[in-house]
Amino acid sequence: MATVVLLTFTGLGLGALYFLIASGLSLIFGLMDVLNFAHGALLSIGAYGTWWAAFGHLPGAGFGGAGFVLAVVFGTAVGTVAAVFLEVAVIRPLYTRPREQILATVGVGLAVPALLSAVWGADARPFPGPKALSGTFGVLGAEVPLNRPVLIGAALVVLVALKVFLGRTRHGLVVRAGVEDRAMVTALGIDVRRAFTLVFALGGAAAALGGALGGLYFGSVDPGQGTSLLIFAFVVVVTGGMNSLTGTALASVAVGLVQQFANYYTTAGLGDVAVVVLLAALLLVRPRGLTGRLA
Amino acid sequence: MTTATQPRGRARTADQPVAGRSERLRRATRWWPLPMLSVLFVVPFGALPLPGLLDGPIGSPGNLQLLALCLVFGGLATGYDLLLGRTGLLSFGHALYFAAGTYATNTVMLEAGLPFAVSALLGLLAGVALSALLGAVGLRVGGIGFSMVTLAFAQAASILVQRDPGGVTGGEEGRAAPADRLPASLVGIEHTANLYWVALAYLVVVLAVVQWTVCSPIGRVWEGIKENERRVEVLGLRPYGFKLAAFVLAGTLAALGGIVYLLLTGGATPRTTTSDFTLSLLVMVVLGGSGTRWGPMIGGILYTWADQRLGDLAGSGAVAALPSVVRVPLSQPLFLLGALFVAVIYVLPGGVVRLPARLRAARPSRTAADPEEVLPS
């Protein structure tokens, strides 16, 4: 029982991490039809930003208490700025060439981790995390590390915030309308390109937050972390039905849980394969993903 | 139809001598791949040094190895372009079929002890079967979903290879090919020239197969799918089967390339299974020019050569002496290649093969602009 509880919490934590990446991916894809291969790089930037700030480069930030919160905020802000820069400098000049937009993000996705490993080394850097979050707590006889519920909580906050933003605000309305029919929104005299930048900023912020909290989950940061998480985020996005936020949330929980349980009860690494096999099976049965709203 | 051809025929008679000469020139230069091929064929006998491009004489074993790698990747990129440039399918899992050829052949030789020829055939079949199976599943989703699914499949295979199930794949170190199972003429540094010719033969085979299929009726349907899949459907054809045919053909050519790569490097390494490997194929194709006859090949050769030379550059003394702001990015070949890739997309749409045409287009417009400026005065 204790193992099942621990595995559930770990799977949910991993699912939360996937959701933080996949939510931005599916928003960007839904609105702009751009598959952002640089999204993993944004996560890495967030992780390194947090780590850099917490290691005493930012006054007031550190690995304890309020200093850590400041470091996470700083990392998220850096990731957001990087995402906006990516949209304005790389994606925007290529609006008329959608295929090239994807290829350009591939190039950025290759270059940024390489640059990070050039500056801070290719090896993983330890990410201690605050004392208050490094302990464990007991649930039903299991000792669950505290960072799991922190991740789950962060993902829930992001989910609710995105839902409120999309459902209750005017900008959110433009984004939702753009996902439905971009040409029509443009024809109604609304500048969708502002929404593009906004969506990139939101997605980048979520991914960078995922990077900062991923440091807690893994206990270290390394340049390739973002890219390896990105691939599972792709699986999540396809499973969830490409541009539905709820579908993405459900799929990330499913993928995280399946991966953890299969990794524990079979041999290590088989869980990662099991996720992909499940994806293949799902595509055979329902080619449009879980929620079935494929564009 | 006749009215359209009439003026063109008259125009040709008007400047007959010029047209005749350019026609003769065109007919003569149409066969340029043949002398190129014979030059490539005799490279192992050459002692010509190419300072800056290669270290030492061109026929030395080290350089032959590099050139052979360039040729293999030229062929591999050409095969990959069958999906990207000819059918419009953006696959991110092409490394899988390449690695399938390498690993299946190597594993059969090591575990079953079969001779190389039989193992290579089985490896090729493994590539065909795998691409048919995964293509059939992946093509059920269209557009970008297909890209993500192929990426996920390749990643799963990559993880599987690195986990080393049952000691078959050799994990992160990979496994060396058994020298006693390989033909003696393809083993050892003194036989590098033979390996080079094998690589050249692979490139020629890929170019021929791609050219032949693209000109065949099925190739026209691929072109139609690339331009507008809906219209192909309206014409009464089912794109799924045609796309699957392109996928399997590209996978087969990649598996064949994997077998040549196994001979060339003497083993299977997990580096060839990673998504970075597929992305480098993508860079090659875009660098050279997607959807053209020679572009992907040129891109593959350029990329492989640059990758090798940039690695040397990064480790050289000239870079170590630079200030750290410049040195740090230069020491990462992947950073340079990623940045180069983005630059090519912006500055050189259509790749390197479009460069002469773009230069030619730029020149007359400048000369034509001059009289315009004179006119108002």
Chai-1 contact restraints between the chains, C-beta under 6 A:
chainA,res_idxA,chainB,res_idxB,connection_type,confidence,min_distance_angstrom,max_distance_angstrom,comment,restraint_id
A,L35,B,I144,contact,1.0,0.0,6.0,A-B,restraint_1
A,E100,B,I345,contact,1.0,0.0,6.0,A-B,restraint_2
A,L103,B,V286,contact,1.0,0.0,6.0,A-B,restraint_3
A,L103,B,I345,contact,1.0,0.0,6.0,A-B,restraint_4
A,A104,B,V342,contact,1.0,0.0,6.0,A-B,restraint_5
A,A104,B,I345,contact,1.0,0.0,6.0,A-B,restraint_6
A,V106,B,L279,contact,1.0,0.0,6.0,A-B,restraint_7
A,G107,B,G338,contact,1.0,0.0,6.0,A-B,restraint_8
A,G107,B,F341,contact,1.0,0.0,6.0,A-B,restraint_9
A,G107,B,V342,contact,1.0,0.0,6.0,A-B,restraint_10
A,L110,B,L334,contact,1.0,0.0,6.0,A-B,restraint_11
A,L110,B,G338,contact,1.0,0.0,6.0,A-B,restraint_12
A,A111,B,F335,contact,1.0,0.0,6.0,A-B,restraint_13
A,A111,B,G338,contact,1.0,0.0,6.0,A-B,restraint_14
A,A111,B,A339,contact,1.0,0.0,6.0,A-B,restraint_15
A,A114,B,Q332,contact,1.0,0.0,6.0,A-B,restraint_16
A,A114,B,L334,contact,1.0,0.0,6.0,A-B,restraint_17
A,A114,B,F335,contact,1.0,0.0,6.0,A-B,restraint_18
A,L115,B,F335,contact,1.0,0.0,6.0,A-B,restraint_19
A,A118,B,V328,contact,1.0,0.0,6.0,A-B,restraint_20
A,A118,B,P329,contact,1.0,0.0,6.0,A-B,restraint_21
A,A118,B,S331,contact,1.0,0.0,6.0,A-B,restraint_22
A,A118,B,Q332,contact,1.0,0.0,6.0,A-B,restraint_23
A,V119,B,V328,contact,1.0,0.0,6.0,A-B,restraint_24
A,I231,B,Q155,contact,1.0,0.0,6.0,A-B,restraint_25
A,F234,B,M148,contact,1.0,0.0,6.0,A-B,restraint_26
A,F234,B,L151,contact,1.0,0.0,6.0,A-B,restraint_27
A,V235,B,A152,contact,1.0,0.0,6.0,A-B,restraint_28
A,V238,B,G145,contact,1.0,0.0,6.0,A-B,restraint_29
A,V238,B,M148,contact,1.0,0.0,6.0,A-B,restraint_30
A,G269,B,I159,contact,1.0,0.0,6.0,A-B,restraint_31
A,G269,B,R163,contact,1.0,0.0,6.0,A-B,restraint_32
A,D272,B,I159,contact,1.0,0.0,6.0,A-B,restraint_33
A,V273,B,A156,contact,1.0,0.0,6.0,A-B,restraint_34
A,V273,B,L160,contact,1.0,0.0,6.0,A-B,restraint_35
A,V276,B,A152,contact,1.0,0.0,6.0,A-B,restraint_36
A,V276,B,A156,contact,1.0,0.0,6.0,A-B,restraint_37
A,L279,B,A152,contact,1.0,0.0,6.0,A-B,restraint_38
A,A280,B,V137,contact,1.0,0.0,6.0,A-B,restraint_39
A,L283,B,V137,contact,1.0,0.0,6.0,A-B,restraint_40
A,L283,B,R140,contact,1.0,0.0,6.0,A-B,restraint_41
A,L283,B,V141,contact,1.0,0.0,6.0,A-B,restraint_42
A,P287,B,R140,contact,1.0,0.0,6.0,A-B,restraint_43
A,P287,B,V141,contact,1.0,0.0,6.0,A-B,restraint_44
